Amino acid sequence: MPDLAITQSFESIVQSGRGDPVSLARAAKQGDMAAGADLAALLTRAGWVEPETIVDVYDAATAGWLGEDHPPVDLTRGSGQASTALWPPFWDLIDDMVMTDAGTFTTRVASLGQYVDAGFVARAGRASLAFTGVPDAAAQGWPPKFTMNELSLCPAGSLGHEFYRQMIDNNFDLEVLDRDALGLSKLPPPLDYLNARALQCHDLWHLVGGYHLTALHETAISGFQLAQFGHNYSAQYLAFILTKAALKRPEGVPLLLEVTLTGWRHGRTTPSLMGVDWQGVWNEPTARVRERLGVTAYASPVPADLIEQMRQAGMI
């Protein structure tokens, strides 16, 4: 577990929301890892306490990171309380340096989502409804599942065919977790729809958004998803990995912030993809679908497979 003074300071920021994400992001870019940890605490507050601060904290941090001006933001607002039950498993997972597969890591981080106060779900719902396109998309109702059969019939070169090959070539499931087993339909709206849609479309958004299936781009697309609809798991995932880096591998903080915040900006400047009738465009080329939807592929600021290259070279 990190030093007591560090954890107490971190937990205090999560509870209070005190701090300027613009200046913290600027300082972190210059190598100030204490600033990186404080920024991670503000992101943790957005993920586990006050989801209605997501837009403010990420917009401000992105502006600071990119050297842009941004007005002051008040992240202390709200009545949410950081659960004391969160911290033991949170710090235990921070300390666990054993590399696990992506599915196990996702499940472990997602399990931390249970440690929120009684009003959190309502606040998360309100936060998501403030994102463009979410109310209309959620009003469509429970999204029907895609099927491998329908995708297998799509012509070569089409979005549907590329999606089909992505599933086959990588041994992916169309939905990495079972929406029914997770009980997503029992969540209040719009969270029921949004979480099911995220499971259904995450790998599809990789294709349409131009995100590779690599470690860094998994972080970048989490920023994209968060910017598109306030996805709470993405908020928690991003806050957690930045905290883990700031306290355990501080040299990795600038790289994580680079892809997280450029992914966020990409999501903020891309029209909402939540309510797209994907079955209606399966047979069109991916480039044409992007043009139709107003999507520009993610311009990765670093090589997409940089982490994999570093691992292969024994650098991490």
C-alpha positions, 0 to 999 in steps of 0.5 A: 500500500502507498505511504499513509500520507499519500493515501490520505491526501488522495482520499481527501481530494476524492472527497472534496474535489479541491484542485485545478485540473488545468494546472495539474495537467500542465504540471504532469506534462512537465513531469510533476508526478505529484500533480499526476496523482492529484489529477488522478484523484479528481478523476477518481471523484468523477468515477466513484463520487460525482459523475456530473463533474466528468465533463468539467474535469476532463475538458479542463484537464484536456485543455491544460494538457494541450496548452489551451486556455480554460475557465476555472471549474468547480469540482467541489459541488455535489452531495456525493460521499466517497465510500470508506468501503472503496479504499481497502480493495482499491489500494489492494488492487493498486498494489497488485502488480501481477499482470492479468489478462484483459478480461480479469482486469476489467472484472476486477476494476468493474467490481470496485463499482459497487462501492458507491453511495446510495445516490450515485446511480441517479447522479450517473443517470443524470450525467449521461442524459446531459450528453448529446444523443443519449436521450434519443438513443436510450428512447429506442429501447433495449438494443437487440443483439448483433449476430455472427450470422448476419455479419457473415453475410456482409460483402468483403470490404464492408463494415459488417465484414470487417467487424466479422473478421475482427471477431473471428481473427481475434477469437472475440465474442460479440459481447465480451460479457453477458448483459443478461448475467450482469442484470443490465436490464434491471438498471434504471434508464438510461444506464440499462441501455447505455451499458448494454450498448457499450458491451455491444458496440465497444469493438465496433467503435474500435473499427469505426473510430480508428482505434487499434486493438492494443493496450494504449488504444484501449485506454484511448477508446475509453476516453472516447467512450467517456466523452460520447456518453459519460460511460461510468466504467470508463470513468472508473477504469481511466481513473484507476489506471492513472492512479496506479501509474502515478503511484507505481510507475510514474514514468508512464503517466504522461503517456497515459494522459496523452492517449486518454485526453486525446481520446476524450477530445476525439469523442467530444468532437465526434457526433454521437454514435449511440443511436446509430442503426448499425444493421442499416450500414453493415453492407457499406464500406467502413470509410463511407460509414465514417463519412456518413456519420461524420467520424474522423479516425483517431489520430494516434499521438504515439505508435498504437502498439508502443506498449507491446513493443516495449514489452517485447524489448523487455523494457516493461 
